[in-house]
């Protein structure tokens, strides 16, 4: 993991920074209202942020913890900070938090063309679980379902 990066639980005050990352990373970004809802009304939601020593939020990972399962909703790192293993750090922290909350399974969807993300997930023990046809609404790209069981 990158040194001088703190991985911590997202707070309501982090929404503006996370929204900027979301807008840079995704063609159909979540809205500010969606993140506000996640932080205030969705009791299953848990978000991790990656913060530099200078207190800049440079990445985030969202998840829903339901019963004994965790579903990763979104992961993004600022373009300027890619290649520094921050995405891996976010995923490792998400796995740690999930286990701490009693999850025995983690799942996510990833674009079939996003080979770098798939490689990271496989490095962390994820397996291919199937294809969700036309999963991504911006271009109807298929989503690869991946999952990992915690032992």
Secondary structure as GFF3:
##gff-version 3
##sequence-region A 1 151
A	DSSP	beta_strand	5	9	.	.	.	ID=ss1
A	DSSP	three_ten_helix	12	14	.	.	.	ID=ss2
A	DSSP	alpha_helix	15	25	.	.	.	ID=ss3
A	DSSP	alpha_helix	32	40	.	.	.	ID=ss4
A	DSSP	beta_strand	45	52	.	.	.	ID=ss5
A	DSSP	beta_strand	57	66	.	.	.	ID=ss6
A	DSSP	beta_strand	69	77	.	.	.	ID=ss7
A	DSSP	three_ten_helix	79	81	.	.	.	ID=ss8
A	DSSP	alpha_helix	86	100	.	.	.	ID=ss9
A	DSSP	beta_strand	105	111	.	.	.	ID=ss10
A	DSSP	alpha_helix	115	123	.	.	.	ID=ss11
A	DSSP	beta_strand	127	132	.	.	.	ID=ss12
A	DSSP	beta_strand	143	149	.	.	.	ID=ss13
###
